[in-house]
Amino acid sequence: MSITSDVLRVTATPAALDLIARLEGKHGPLMFHQSGGCCDGSAPMCYPRGEFIVGDYDRLLGHLGGTPFYISGPQFEYWQHTALIIDVVPGRGGMFSLEGPEGLRFLTRSRLFSDDEWATLQAAEGVSDA
């Protein structure tokens, strides 16, 4: 499991949660995917739930306001030691991401997990240091 009650791999700012709620009101249930590719792929992409096929190597990091957030396997390997914080800034979103017409775009910020947070995640996910 990639989520514990104490440590979350992905969270959202109040502004991001507000935009998610507005988009959900217009489009119904949503989902996010962070691929880590270049250009649009490096931004968190917001889709109507079910319109993006999650791959075998994608990982569910958590939920933002009830909306699932997935990350590609290779990107997870790169960012596994960081907490992702989804925020919103003015500008154009990714070409296929639903926030584009809103004049806003989702942005991933990050911070390293503390040693205690990392130990909690490793224990919750059944990973040992050995």
FIRO-87550 format. One record per residue: residue number from 0; x, y, z of N, C-alpha, C, CB in turn; residue in one letter. Coordinates in steps of 0.2 Angstrom, whole numbers. Glycine has a CB too. Layout:
residues N
ATOM seq   n.x   n.y   n.z  ca.x  ca.y  ca.z   c.x   c.y   c.z  cb.x  cb.y  cb.z type
ATOM NUM     X     Y     Z     X     Y     Z     X     Y     Z     X     Y     Z    A
...
This chain:
residues 130
ATOM seq   n.x   n.y   n.z  ca.x  ca.y  ca.z   c.x   c.y   c.z  cb.x  cb.y  cb.z type
ATOM   0     4    -6     0     0     0     0     4     6     0    -5     0     6    M
ATOM   1     3    11    -4     7    17    -4     5    23     0     7    19   -11    S
ATOM   2     0    22     4    -3    27     8    -4    25    15   -10    30     5    I
ATOM   3    -2    29    20    -3    27    27    -7    33    30     4    26    31    T
ATOM   4   -10    32    36   -13    37    39    -9    43    42   -17    35    45    S
ATOM   5    -2    42    42     2    46    45     6    50    39     7    43    49    D
ATOM   6     8    47    34    12    50    29     9    49    22    19    46    29    V
ATOM   7     8    54    18     5    54    12    10    55     6    -1    59    11    L
ATOM   8    10    51     1    14    52    -5    12    58    -9    15    46    -9    R
ATOM   9     6    60    -9     3    65   -13    -2    69    -9     1    63   -20    V
ATOM  10    -1    76    -9    -6    80    -6    -8    86   -11    -4    83     1    T
ATOM  11   -12    90    -9   -14    96   -14   -15   102   -10   -21    94   -18    A
ATOM  12   -14   108   -13   -15   114    -9   -22   116    -9   -11   120   -13    T
ATOM  13   -25   120    -5   -32   122    -5   -34   124   -12   -33   127     0    P
ATOM  14   -30   128   -16   -31   131   -22   -32   125   -27   -26   135   -25    A
ATOM  15   -28   120   -27   -28   114   -31   -35   110   -30   -22   109   -30    A
ATOM  16   -36   109   -23   -43   106   -21   -49   109   -24   -43   105   -14    L
ATOM  17   -48   116   -24   -54   120   -26   -55   119   -34   -53   128   -25    D
ATOM  18   -49   119   -37   -50   118   -45   -52   111   -46   -43   119   -48    L
ATOM  19   -50   106   -42   -52    99   -44   -60    99   -43   -49    94   -39    I
ATOM  20   -62   102   -37   -70   102   -36   -73   105   -42   -71   105   -29    A
ATOM  21   -71   111   -44   -74   115   -50   -74   110   -56   -71   121   -51    R
ATOM  22   -68   107   -58   -68   103   -64   -72    97   -63   -61   101   -65    L
ATOM  23   -73    94   -57   -77    88   -56   -85    90   -57   -76    85   -49    E
ATOM  24   -86    96   -55   -93    99   -56   -95    99   -63   -94   105   -53    G
ATOM  25   -90   101   -68   -91   101   -75   -90    95   -79   -86   106   -78    K
ATOM  26   -86    90   -76   -84    84   -80   -85    78   -77   -77    85   -82    H
ATOM  27   -88    78   -71   -89    72   -67   -83    69   -64   -92    66   -72    G
ATOM  28   -82    63   -62   -77    60   -58   -70    61   -62   -78    53   -57    P
ATOM  29   -65    62   -59   -58    64   -62   -53    59   -60   -56    71   -61    L
ATOM  30   -47    59   -63   -41    56   -61   -35    60   -63   -41    49   -64    M
ATOM  31   -30    59   -60   -23    62   -62   -18    57   -64   -20    66   -56    F
ATOM  32   -14    59   -68    -8    55   -70    -2    59   -71    -9    51   -77    H
ATOM  33     4    57   -68    10    61   -69    15    56   -72    13    63   -62    Q
ATOM  34    17    58   -78    21    53   -82    28    54   -82    19    53   -89    S
ATOM  35    30    60   -81    37    62   -81    41    63   -87    41    57   -77    G
ATOM  36    37    63   -93    40    64   -99    41    71  -100    35    62  -105    G
ATOM  37    43    73  -106    45    80  -107    38    84  -109    50    81  -113    C
ATOM  38    39    90  -109    33    95  -111    27    94  -106    32    94  -118    C
ATOM  39    22    92  -109    15    91  -106    16    85  -101    10    90  -110    D
ATOM  40    20    80  -103    21    74   -98    24    76   -92    25    69  -102    G
ATOM  41    27    81   -91    31    83   -84    26    86   -80    37    87   -85    S
ATOM  42    20    88   -82    15    91   -78    10    86   -76    11    97   -81    A
ATOM  43     7    86   -70     1    82   -68    -5    83   -73    -1    83   -61    P
ATOM  44    -7    78   -76   -13    79   -81   -19    76   -77   -11    75   -87    M
ATOM  45   -24    80   -78   -31    79   -76   -36    77   -81   -34    85   -72    C
ATOM  46   -39    71   -80   -43    68   -86   -50    66   -82   -40    62   -89    Y
ATOM  47   -55    66   -87   -61    62   -84   -59    55   -82   -67    63   -90    P
ATOM  48   -62    53   -77   -60    46   -75   -62    41   -80   -63    44   -68    R
ATOM  49   -58    37   -82   -59    31   -86   -57    33   -93   -66    30   -86    G
ATOM  50   -55    39   -95   -53    41  -101   -45    41  -102   -55    48  -103    E
ATOM  51   -42    39   -97   -34    38   -98   -33    31   -95   -30    43   -94    F
ATOM  52   -30    27   -99   -29    20   -97   -23    19   -93   -29    15  -103    I
ATOM  53   -24    17   -87   -18    16   -82   -14    10   -84   -20    16   -75    V
ATOM  54    -7    11   -85    -3     5   -87    -1     1   -81     3     8   -90    G
ATOM  55     1    -5   -83     3   -10   -78     9    -7   -73     6   -16   -81    D
ATOM  56    13    -3   -75    18     0   -71    16     6   -67    24     1   -75    Y
ATOM  57    10     9   -69     8    15   -65     7    13   -58     2    18   -69    D
ATOM  58     8    18   -53     6    17   -46     1    22   -44    13    18   -42    R
ATOM  59    -3    20   -40    -8    24   -37    -4    27   -30   -15    21   -34    L
ATOM  60    -3    34   -30     0    37   -25    -5    39   -19     4    43   -27    L
ATOM  61   -11    40   -21   -16    43   -16   -22    46   -20   -13    47   -11    G
ATOM  62   -26    49   -16   -32    53   -18   -31    60   -16   -38    50   -16    H
ATOM  63   -34    65   -21   -34    72   -19   -41    74   -20   -30    76   -24    L
ATOM  64   -44    75   -14   -52    76   -14   -56    71   -17   -53    83   -17    G
ATOM  65   -54    65   -16   -57    59   -19   -55    57   -26   -64    60   -19    G
ATOM  66   -51    61   -29   -48    60   -35   -42    56   -35   -47    66   -39    T
ATOM  67   -42    50   -39   -35    46   -38   -30    49   -42   -37    39   -41    P
ATOM  68   -24    48   -40   -18    51   -43   -13    46   -44   -15    57   -38    F
ATOM  69   -11    45   -50    -6    40   -52     0    43   -55   -10    35   -58    Y
ATOM  70     5    39   -54    12    41   -57    15    35   -61    17    43   -51    I
ATOM  71    18    36   -66    22    31   -70    27    28   -66    25    34   -77    S
ATOM  72    28    21   -67    33    17   -63    40    20   -63    33    10   -66    G
ATOM  73    42    22   -69    49    25   -69    49    32   -66    51    26   -76    P
ATOM  74    44    36   -66    44    42   -62    44    41   -55    38    46   -65    Q
ATOM  75    40    36   -53    40    34   -46    47    32   -43    35    28   -44    F
ATOM  76    50    28   -47    57    27   -45    61    33   -44    60    22   -50    E
ATOM  77    61    38   -48    64    44   -47    62    48   -41    64    48   -54    Y
ATOM  78    56    48   -40    53    53   -35    51    49   -29    47    56   -38    W
ATOM  79    52    43   -28    50    39   -22    51    42   -15    52    32   -23    Q
ATOM  80    57    46   -15    59    49    -9    56    56    -7    66    49    -8    H
ATOM  81    51    58   -12    48    64   -11    41    64   -10    50    69   -17    T
ATOM  82    38    69    -6    31    70    -6    29    75   -11    29    73     2    A
ATOM  83    24    73   -15    22    77   -20    16    82   -18    19    73   -27    L
ATOM  84    17    88   -19    12    93   -18     9    96   -24    15    99   -13    I
ATOM  85     3    95   -25     0    97   -32    -3   104   -30    -6    92   -34    I
ATOM  86    -1   109   -34    -3   116   -33    -6   118   -40     3   120   -31    D
ATOM  87    -8   124   -40   -11   128   -46    -8   134   -47   -19   128   -45    V
ATOM  88    -6   136   -53    -3   142   -55    -7   145   -61     5   142   -56    V
ATOM  89    -7   152   -62    -9   154   -68    -6   152   -74    -9   162   -68    P
ATOM  90    -9   151   -80    -6   149   -86   -10   143   -89     1   146   -84    G
ATOM  91    -7   141   -95   -10   136   -99    -8   129   -96    -8   137  -106    R
ATOM  92   -13   125   -95   -12   118   -93   -10   114   -99   -18   115   -90    G
ATOM  93    -8   107   -98    -6   103  -103   -12   102  -108    -5    96  -100    G
ATOM  94   -10   101  -114   -15   101  -120   -21    97  -119   -11    99  -126    M
ATOM  95   -20    91  -115   -26    86  -114   -28    87  -107   -24    79  -116    F
ATOM  96   -25    91  -103   -28    91   -96   -34    96   -96   -22    94   -92    S
ATOM  97   -38    94   -91   -45    98   -91   -45   105   -88   -49    94   -87    L
ATOM  98   -39   107   -85   -39   113   -82   -37   119   -87   -34   114   -77    E
ATOM  99   -35   117   -93   -33   122   -98   -37   127  -100   -32   118  -105    G
ATOM 100   -44   126  -101   -48   132  -102   -49   137   -96   -55   129  -104    P
ATOM 101   -47   135   -90   -48   138   -84   -43   144   -83   -48   134   -78    E
ATOM 102   -38   144   -87   -33   149   -87   -28   147   -81   -36   156   -86    G
ATOM 103   -28   141   -79   -24   139   -73   -21   132   -75   -28   138   -67    L
ATOM 104   -16   130   -72   -13   124   -73   -10   121   -67    -7   125   -78    R
ATOM 105   -11   114   -67    -8   111   -61    -1   110   -61   -11   103   -60    F
ATOM 106     2   110   -55    10   110   -55    12   106   -49    13   117   -54    L
ATOM 107    17   102   -50    19    97   -45    25   100   -42    21    90   -48    T
ATOM 108    24   101   -35    30   104   -31    32    97   -27    28   110   -26    R
ATOM 109    38    97   -24    40    92   -20    44    94   -14    43    86   -24    S
ATOM 110    45    89   -10    49    90    -4    52    83    -2    46    94     2    R
ATOM 111    58    82     0    60    76     3    56    73     9    68    76     4    L
ATOM 112    55    67     9    52    64    16    58    65    21    50    57    15    F
ATOM 113    55    66    27    60    66    33    62    59    34    57    69    39    S
ATOM 114    67    58    38    69    51    39    64    47    43    76    51    44    D
ATOM 115    60    50    47    54    47    51    49    45    46    52    51    56    D
ATOM 116    47    50    41    42    49    36    44    43    32    41    55    32    E
ATOM 117    50    43    30    53    38    25    52    31    29    60    39    23    W
ATOM 118    54    30    35    54    24    39    47    22    39    57    25    46    A
ATOM 119    42    26    41    35    25    41    32    22    34    31    31    43    T
ATOM 120    34    25    29    32    23    22    35    16    21    34    28    17    L
ATOM 121    41    15    22    44     8    21    41     3    25    52     9    23    Q
ATOM 122    39     4    31    36    -1    36    29    -2    33    36     2    43    A
ATOM 123    26     3    31    19     2    28    19    -2    22    15     9    27    A
ATOM 124    24    -1    18    24    -4    11    28   -11    12    28     0     6    E
ATOM 125    30   -13    18    33   -19    19    40   -20    16    29   -25    16    G
ATOM 126    44   -14    16    51   -14    13    55   -14    19    52    -8     8    V
ATOM 127    60   -18    19    66   -18    24    72   -15    21    67   -25    27    S
ATOM 128    76   -13    26    83   -10    24    88   -16    22    86    -6    29    D
ATOM 129    86   -22    24    91   -27    23    91   -29    16    89   -33    27    A
